[in-house]
Amino acid sequence: MLERRQILAGVATTAIAASFPGALRAAASIKPDEASALLVIDVQNCFLPGGSLAVKDGEQVVPVINRIAKGFSNVVLTQDCRTPGHVSFASSHSGKKPFETTDLPYGKQVLWPDHCVQGTDGAALSKDLSIAHAGLVIRKGFHKEVDSYSAFTEADGKTTTGLGAYLKARKVKRVSSRALPPTSASRGPQSMRARPASKPMW
C-alpha cells in the first residue's frame, strides 16, 4: 500500500531535486515496459503555490512528471476529492487546529486545513499536467468519515479504490510514483523510484 505518509517519510524531495540537473537524469533512467505503471499522486491546485496546503516550489515537479509520463503506456492519476466538512479537516472538530491529531474509529488522524474540496478549483489537477494518455483517474477521500492517503486503500484499511484490480487486469508488475502531497512531518513533493512487486501489491 503506497500511503502518503510512507511516500513522504524517507524519500528525497522532488521539487528540490527538480532544481538540479540530476532530476531529469533520474527521470531518464526509468525504463518502463508494458508491465510498468506510473502513478501520479495528487498533483492538485491545493498542493501547489497559492493553495491551502501549498508545497513550496511544488510546481517544479510538474515538468518532471510530464517528461517521465511520456515513457509509460500505463499511467494513473489520483485526485484528492474531499467532501465539505470532511472528518480529516480541523474545521470539523471543535477547538482543533490544523496539524493537531484526533482519534477516529480507524486510528489516529492528522487534522488538515480544508483542502481539495469537491467542485472547487483547489481540487482540480494542475492545468500544467500534460498526460492525455492517462488511462484512469482515481478519486479518493470522498468518503466523509474516512481519510485517504493511499492510492489503493482508504485509511480504514478496508475500503479499496479499485486501483489494484485495474493494475492486475493490465498485468502491471512494477509501479513508479510521483507525488505532490504535504504532510505534518514533511512538506515537500516527493517521488518514489520504480519498485518491482516482489510481493503482490494488489
Residue, then its C-alpha position, 0 to 999 in steps of 0.5 A: m500500500l503506497e500511503r502518503r505518509q510512507i511516500l513522504a517519510g524517507v524519500a528525497t524531495t522532488a521539487i528540490a531535486a527538480s532544481f538540479p540537473g540530476a532530476l531529469r537524469a533520474a527521470a531518464s533512467i526509468k525504463p518502463d515496459e508494458a508491465s510498468a505503471l506510473l502513478v501520479i499522486d495528487v498533483q492538485n491546485c491545493f498542493l501547489p503555490g497559492g493553495s491551502l496546503a501549498v508545497k513550496d516550489g511544488e510546481q517544479v515537479v510538474p515538468v518532471i512528471n510530464r517528461i517521465a509520463k511520456g515513457f509509460s503506456n500505463v499511467v494513473l492519476t489520483q485526485d484528492c476529492r474531499t467532501p465539505g466538512h470532511v472528518s480529516f479537516a480541523s474545521s470539523h472538530s471543535g477547538k482543533k487546529p490544523f496539524e493537531t491529531t484526533d482519534l477516529p474509529y480507524g486510528k489516529q488522524v492528522l487534522w488538515p486545513d480544508h483542502c481539495v474540496q469537491g467542485t472547487d478549483g483547489a481540487a482540480l489537477s494542475k492545468d500544467l499536467s500534460i498526460a492525455h494518455a492517462g488511462l484512469v483517474i482515481r478519486k479518493g477521500f470522498h468518503k466523509e468519515v474516512d481519510s485517504y492517503s493511499a492510492f489503493t486503500e482508504a485509511d480504514g484499511k478496508t475500503t479499496t479504490g479499485l486501483g489494484a484490480y485495474l493494475k492486475a487486469r493490465k498485468v502491471k508488475r512494477v509501479s513508479s510514483r510521483a507525488l505532490p502531497p504535504t504532510s505534518a512531518s514533511r512538506g515537500p513533493q516527493s517521488m518514489r523510484a520504480r519498485p518491482a512487486s516482489k510481493p503482490m501489491w494488489 
